[in-house]
Amino acid sequence: MSRGAFLMRKRFVCQWGIVSKRKDVRKSFSAVCAVAALLLCASSWCPALRAQTPPASPAAPVYKDFVDEAGRTVHVPQPVQRIVSLAPSLTETIYALGLQDRLVGDTDYCDYPPDAQKKPKVGGAINPSLEQIVALRPDLVLVTKNLNLLETVHALDNLGISSYGTDTNTVQEIVSSTERLAEVLGVPEAGATLAAGLERHLADLRQRLNGVPPRRVLFIVWSDPLISVGKGTFIADAMRLAGATSIVDSAQDWPHMSLEEVVRLQPDYLVFAASHSDGGQNDFDVLAERPGWRGLDAVRNRRFAVISDAVNRPAPRIVSAIEDLARQLHPEAFSAHPDDKKEKKIPPPARPQPSLRVLDSSSGDPALLEACACAL
């Protein structure tokens, strides 16, 4: 200011070119300062005079690319805070990873653990409500290739909603899929811990059953018509890990069987999956009264096993069902360990459900698919 005042005293010239006196210069300089102060004050009160600062634009969402188990490249928002599950097995996996607080919606058939029934529902797995899904504002929708339709995935893509698909056909794939899903959801440590625990249980089973002859079994998915499991299903793989081999040698996932063929093959055991042990007992008693079933040694000698319906879902809980079946088929493999005599209890699902797993969508019967979706 002193330099400016000096220059003004030396060079200040009026409009007409007459040099002002020192006193006039001081007055003029004071007037200029007063006007500047008024303008500065006014600008703080008047938005029109104040320099406009553009509002900060919201940060662009961050995405990370993953290749899902169907081979698609999926752009997943980071972090994943809101999840919608379109399969009961995926809902179970989310709970097993401790991410239930991020689950904002699931299907009508997601009933385990019981808390899953309290989540907002988006309809069935085969035909979920897209409007309900959009209203839940998910960061990611989880689907499974074995159950959900490709049309649903395409519809989500058109809505700009990311979806990640799983595809599991063996127990080992269930374990590795759980670990991959944990990474996608941002909790790799939880996935690694859970997978390591499942691997330890499976390794213990392999050690116990090493050298033990497998039992020949018939896994009954449905009794009328009689449906079992093919050799390429994760259920057949679960039975192998439990020390059992299916009498059904079919490439079809869910082959229909004739009772005459079953009588000819004579399985050692019949295996049922039920939400509670009494359910399997009742199924066996009903079959024993039907014509033709008395032709089976397993029926006459009441050789049957009832395991948790967790075996019907490709989720971490299936390992408990495998252990349960192994104990019933091969009690001698566990009798040497006093601590193992007490059978591990598997929590039952919240409500009874049929054990028939969903058939392939190529069957062309949406009603049948929807009715059986609860098994996955």
C-alpha positions in Angstrom: 0.0 0.0 0.0 2.9 2.4 0.7 4.3 1.9 -2.7 0.9 2.3 -4.3 0.3 5.5 -2.3 3.7 6.8 -3.4 2.9 6.3 -7.0 -0.4 7.9 -6.7 1.1 10.9 -5.0 3.6 11.3 -7.9 1.4 10.4 -10.8 -2.2 10.9 -9.9 -3.7 13.0 -12.7 -7.3 14.1 -12.9 -9.4 13.5 -15.9 -8.5 16.9 -17.4 -4.7 16.4 -17.0 -4.2 18.8 -14.0 -1.9 17.5 -11.3 -3.7 17.4 -7.9 -2.3 18.9 -4.8 -1.0 16.6 -2.0 -4.1 17.1 0.1 -6.4 16.3 -2.9 -4.4 13.2 -3.6 -4.9 12.0 0.0 -8.6 12.6 -0.3 -8.9 10.7 -3.6 -6.9 7.8 -2.3 -9.1 7.5 0.7 -12.2 7.5 -1.5 -10.8 4.7 -3.6 -10.1 2.6 -0.5 -13.6 3.3 0.8 -15.2 2.2 -2.5 -13.1 -1.0 -2.6 -14.0 -1.8 1.0 -17.7 -1.3 0.2 -17.5 -3.6 -2.9 -15.6 -6.3 -0.9 -18.3 -6.2 1.8 -21.1 -6.3 -0.7 -19.6 -9.3 -2.5 -19.8 -11.3 0.7 -23.5 -10.6 1.0 -24.5 -10.6 -2.6 -24.1 -14.0 -4.5 -24.2 -12.1 -7.8 -21.0 -10.2 -6.8 -19.2 -13.0 -5.1 -17.0 -15.2 -7.3 -18.9 -18.4 -7.9 -17.1 -21.6 -6.9 -18.3 -24.6 -8.9 -19.7 -27.4 -6.7 -17.5 -30.4 -6.3 -18.6 -33.2 -8.6 -19.3 -36.5 -6.9 -16.4 -39.0 -7.1 -16.7 -41.4 -10.0 -17.6 -45.0 -8.8 -14.6 -47.4 -8.7 -14.9 -50.7 -10.4 -12.8 -53.9 -10.3 -13.0 -56.5 -13.0 -13.5 -60.2 -12.1 -14.1 -63.2 -14.3 -17.0 -65.2 -12.9 -17.4 -69.0 -13.0 -19.5 -68.7 -16.2 -16.5 -67.0 -17.9 -18.0 -63.5 -18.0 -15.9 -60.4 -17.2 -17.9 -58.6 -14.5 -17.4 -55.0 -13.4 -17.9 -55.0 -9.7 -18.4 -51.7 -7.8 -15.9 -51.2 -5.0 -16.6 -51.7 -2.2 -19.5 -54.1 -2.4 -21.9 -52.9 0.3 -25.3 -54.0 -1.0 -25.9 -57.6 -2.2 -28.9 -59.4 -3.6 -28.8 -63.2 -3.7 -30.9 -65.1 -6.2 -30.1 -68.6 -4.9 -30.5 -70.2 -1.4 -27.0 -71.7 -1.7 -25.5 -68.2 -2.3 -27.5 -66.8 0.7 -26.0 -69.5 2.9 -22.5 -68.7 1.6 -23.0 -65.0 2.4 -23.9 -65.9 6.0 -21.0 -68.3 6.3 -18.7 -65.5 5.3 -20.2 -63.2 7.9 -21.6 -60.8 5.4 -25.3 -61.0 6.3 -25.4 -57.3 7.1 -24.6 -56.5 3.4 -27.4 -58.8 2.2 -30.3 -56.5 1.3 -32.5 -59.0 -0.5 -32.9 -62.7 -1.4 -35.4 -65.1 -2.9 -38.6 -66.6 -1.4 -36.7 -69.9 -1.0 -33.8 -68.5 1.0 -34.7 -70.0 4.4 -31.3 -70.9 6.0 -30.2 -69.7 8.4 -33.5 -68.6 9.8 -32.5 -65.0 9.8 -32.4 -65.2 5.9 -36.2 -65.4 6.0 -36.3 -61.8 7.4 -34.6 -60.3 4.4 -36.6 -58.4 1.8 -37.8 -60.9 -0.9 -37.4 -60.4 -4.7 -39.6 -63.4 -5.7 -38.5 -66.7 -7.0 -35.1 -67.7 -8.3 -36.5 -68.5 -11.8 -38.5 -65.4 -12.3 -37.4 -62.7 -9.7 -39.0 -59.3 -9.7 -36.6 -56.9 -11.5 -38.5 -54.0 -10.0 -37.9 -55.2 -6.5 -34.2 -55.7 -7.3 -33.8 -52.2 -8.7 -35.6 -50.8 -5.6 -33.0 -52.4 -3.3 -30.1 -50.6 -5.1 -27.7 -53.5 -5.1 -24.0 -53.1 -5.9 -24.0 -56.7 -6.9 -26.4 -59.5 -7.6 -25.3 -63.1 -7.1 -26.5 -65.8 -9.4 -25.7 -69.4 -10.0 -25.5 -71.1 -13.4 -27.2 -74.3 -12.1 -30.4 -72.4 -11.2 -30.9 -68.9 -12.5 -31.8 -68.2 -16.1 -29.6 -66.4 -18.6 -32.5 -64.1 -19.4 -32.3 -62.8 -15.8 -28.6 -62.0 -16.2 -29.2 -60.2 -19.5 -32.0 -58.2 -17.9 -29.7 -57.1 -15.1 -27.1 -56.1 -17.6 -29.6 -53.9 -19.4 -30.4 -52.2 -16.1 -26.8 -51.5 -15.5 -26.7 -53.9 -12.5 -23.6 -56.0 -12.1 -24.1 -59.8 -11.5 -21.6 -62.5 -10.6 -22.3 -66.1 -11.4 -21.1 -69.3 -9.8 -20.9 -72.8 -11.3 -20.2 -75.7 -8.9 -20.4 -79.4 -9.8 -18.1 -81.0 -7.2 -17.5 -80.5 -3.5 -14.1 -79.2 -4.2 -15.5 -76.6 -6.6 -17.9 -75.5 -3.8 -15.0 -74.9 -1.5 -13.0 -73.0 -4.1 -16.0 -71.1 -5.3 -16.6 -69.9 -1.7 -13.1 -68.6 -1.5 -13.4 -66.8 -4.9 -16.7 -65.2 -3.9 -15.1 -63.9 -0.7 -12.5 -62.2 -2.8 -15.1 -60.6 -5.0 -17.0 -59.3 -2.0 -13.8 -57.9 -0.4 -13.3 -60.3 2.4 -10.5 -62.6 1.1 -9.3 -63.4 4.7 -12.7 -64.7 5.7 -12.9 -66.9 2.6 -9.5 -68.3 3.1 -10.3 -69.2 6.7 -13.6 -70.8 5.9 -12.1 -72.8 3.0 -9.2 -74.0 5.1 -11.7 -75.3 7.8 -13.7 -77.2 5.2 -10.5 -78.7 3.7 -9.5 -79.9 7.2 -12.8 -81.7 7.7 -12.6 -83.3 4.2 -9.0 -84.4 4.8 -10.0 -86.0 8.1 -12.8 -87.9 6.3 -10.4 -89.1 3.7 -8.0 -90.4 6.3 -10.7 -92.2 8.3 -12.2 -93.8 5.2 -8.9 -94.8 3.6 -9.2 -98.5 2.7 -12.8 -98.7 3.8 -14.9 -100.4 1.1 -17.6 -98.0 -0.2 -21.3 -98.7 0.4 -23.5 -99.1 -2.7 -26.4 -96.6 -2.2 -29.4 -95.2 -4.0 -29.9 -91.5 -3.2 -33.7 -90.9 -3.6 -34.4 -87.4 -4.8 -38.0 -88.1 -5.6 -40.0 -91.3 -5.0 -42.9 -91.0 -7.4 -41.7 -90.9 -10.1 -38.4 -92.4 -8.8 -35.6 -89.9 -9.4 -32.0 -90.2 -8.3 -28.8 -88.3 -9.0 -26.4 -88.8 -11.9 -22.7 -89.4 -11.5 -21.8 -85.8 -12.6 -23.7 -84.0 -9.9 -22.2 -82.4 -6.7 -24.5 -84.7 -4.7 -22.9 -87.8 -6.2 -19.5 -86.3 -5.5 -20.6 -85.7 -1.9 -21.6 -89.3 -1.5 -18.2 -90.5 -2.8 -16.5 -88.4 -0.2 -18.8 -90.0 2.4 -17.6 -93.5 1.4 -20.6 -94.3 -0.8 -21.0 -95.1 -4.5 -24.3 -94.6 -6.3 -25.8 -97.6 -8.1 -26.9 -95.1 -10.8 -24.4 -94.8 -13.6 -26.0 -92.1 -15.7 -24.7 -89.0 -17.4 -28.0 -87.3 -16.8 -28.1 -85.1 -13.7 -31.5 -86.3 -12.5 -32.3 -89.6 -14.1 -35.6 -91.3 -13.8 -35.3 -94.9 -12.5 -37.5 -97.9 -12.7 -38.1 -99.9 -9.5 -37.4 -103.1 -11.4 -33.9 -101.8 -12.2 -33.3 -100.8 -8.6 -34.3 -104.3 -7.4 -31.9 -105.8 -9.9 -29.0 -103.6 -8.7 -29.8 -104.2 -4.9 -28.3 -101.1 -3.2 -26.8 -101.6 0.3 -28.5 -98.5 1.6 -31.2 -96.0 0.7 -30.3 -92.4 1.3 -32.8 -89.7 2.0 -32.3 -85.9 2.5 -34.7 -84.3 4.9 -35.0 -81.1 6.9 -35.3 -83.3 10.0 -34.6 -87.0 10.8 -38.3 -87.9 11.2 -38.9 -86.8 7.7 -36.5 -89.4 6.3 -37.9 -92.0 8.6 -41.4 -91.3 7.3 -40.2 -91.4 3.7 -38.7 -94.9 4.3 -41.8 -96.2 6.0 -44.0 -95.0 3.1 -41.8 -96.7 0.5 -41.7 -99.9 2.5 -45.5 -100.2 2.2 -45.5 -99.7 -1.6 -45.7 -102.7 -3.9 -42.3 -103.8 -5.2 -40.1 -102.0 -2.7 -40.1 -105.1 -0.4 -38.0 -106.7 -3.1 -35.1 -104.7 -1.8 -32.9 -106.2 0.9 -32.3 -102.6 2.1 -36.0 -102.2 2.7 -36.5 -105.6 4.4 -33.5 -105.0 6.6 -34.2 -101.3 7.2 -30.9 -100.2 6.0 -31.3 -96.5 5.2 -29.6 -93.2 6.1 -31.2 -89.8 6.6 -29.0 -86.8 6.3 -29.5 -83.0 6.4 -31.0 -81.4 3.3 -27.8 -79.3 3.3 -26.6 -82.0 0.8 -29.0 -80.5 -1.7 -27.3 -77.1 -1.7 -23.8 -76.3 -3.1 -22.8 -74.3 0.0 -20.3 -74.7 2.8 -22.8 -76.5 5.0 -22.7 -79.5 2.6 -19.5 -80.7 4.4 -21.5 -81.3 7.6 -24.0 -83.5 5.6 -21.1 -85.5 4.1 -19.7 -86.1 7.6 -23.1 -87.2 8.8 -23.6 -89.7 6.0 -20.1 -91.1 6.5 -20.9 -91.7 10.2 -24.1 -93.6 9.4 -22.6 -95.7 6.6 -19.2 -96.4 8.3 -19.6 -96.2 12.0 -16.5 -98.4 12.4 -14.4 -95.6 11.0 -15.3 -93.4 13.9 -15.6 -95.8 16.8 -11.9 -95.7 17.5 -12.2 -92.1 18.6 -14.3 -91.7 21.8 -14.7 -88.0 21.1 -16.4 -88.8 17.8 -19.1 -91.0 19.2 -21.3 -88.0 19.7 -22.8 -87.3 16.3 -22.4 -83.7 15.1 -25.7 -82.0 15.0 -26.6 -80.1 11.8 -29.0 -77.2 12.3 -32.2 -77.9 10.4 -33.5 -75.4 7.9 -36.2 -73.0 9.0 -39.0 -75.0 7.3 -39.5 -78.4 5.7 -38.7 -78.4 2.0 -38.8 -81.0 -0.8 -35.4 -82.5 -1.6 -35.9 -82.5 -5.3 -33.3 -80.3 -6.9 -34.2 -78.0 -9.8 -33.9 -79.7 -13.1 -32.1 -78.2 -16.1 -33.9 -75.2 -17.5 -34.0 -77.0 -20.9 -36.8 -79.1 -19.5 -39.1 -76.3 -20.5 -41.3 -76.4 -17.5 -41.0 -73.1 -15.5 -43.5 -74.2 -12.9 -41.5 -77.4 -12.1 -38.3 -75.4 -12.0 -39.8 -72.9 -9.6 -41.3 -75.6 -7.4 -37.9 -77.2 -7.0 -35.7 -74.1 -6.7 -35.7 -74.3 -2.9 -33.2 -77.1 -3.1 -30.4 -74.9 -4.5 
